Amino acid sequence: MADSLAQFFVTALEGKVSSEIIAFIVSLMPILELRGGLIAAKLMDIEFIRAFIICYIGNILPIPFILLFIRKIFNLLKRNERIGGIIGRLEEKSLAKADKVRKYRLWGLFIFVAIPLPGTGAWTGALIADLLDIRIRDAMLTIGAGVLVAGGIISALSYGLFGLLGF
């Protein structure tokens, strides 16, 4: 799914903005995050180190804002009849995933973010960290480390092991 969404953004934006901006934008988005950004970067032949840095920054940039403001935003949105139900279901899904994290706290959060599977990643990890009342500093460091590991895994898949080593 991430590869087809990344391809969509590459096709839609290529020629309108630079390849680096496209990779950055894709990395900012929930669901796609760094995984989709690296796939997009590879599709546009962005050199690996440059792509990784751009995509990492794009993925991490929204996380402090999520950690600081998500509860306030959710509480405001819950007041709306149409959106409130969606927000409630999103919280329930995140709390269900949080059960896996709750037991091991920071290690659980790290593993949750580091394993690049659908429904995991920095955005959901930040929401879970907030719902579990993990300190912002601890959550940022843990999520940042998890994104680095996930980025390494996706890089090995999208750029190839030899590409990572500069061969």
C-alpha positions, 0 to 999 in steps of 0.5 A, a space after each residue: 500500500 505504501 508503495 502505491 501511495 508513494 507512487 501516486 504522490 511522485 506522479 502527482 507532484 513530479 515536475 511541480 516541486 523538487 524530488 526532495 520536497 516530494 520525499 519530505 511531504 510523503 514522509 510527513 503524512 500519517 500511514 506513509 511516514 518515513 517508509 513511504 518517503 524512502 520508497 518515493 525517494 528511491 523512485 525519484 533516484 535521490 541518493 540514499 543518505 540525502 533521502 534518509 535524512 530528508 525522510 527522517 526529518 519529515 517523519 519526526 517533525 510532526 511528533 512533538 506536536 502530536 505529543 503536545 496537542 493530540 488530546 486537546 485536539 481530540 477533545 475538541 473534535 469529540 464535541 462534533 457529532 460526525 467526527 466524534 465517533 471517528 475520534 472515539 474509534 481511533 482512540 479505541 484502536 490505538 488503545 488496543 495496540 497500546 496493550 502491547 506497548 503498555 507492558 514494556 513501556 519504552 521498549 514496547 513503544 520502541 519495538 512498535 515504532 521500529 517494526 515497519 508494519 501497517 498501522 505502526 510508526 511514529 504517528 501511532 506511536 506518539 498517540 499511544 505514548 500520549 494515551 499511556 502518559 509517557 513523558 514527552 522527552 522519553 517518548 520523543 527519544 524512543 520514537 526517534 530511535 524506532 524511526 531510525 531502525 524502521 528506516 534502516 529496515 526499509 532502506 535495506 529493502 528499497 535501496 538494497 543492502 549494497 546501496 546502503 553500503 555505497 556499492 
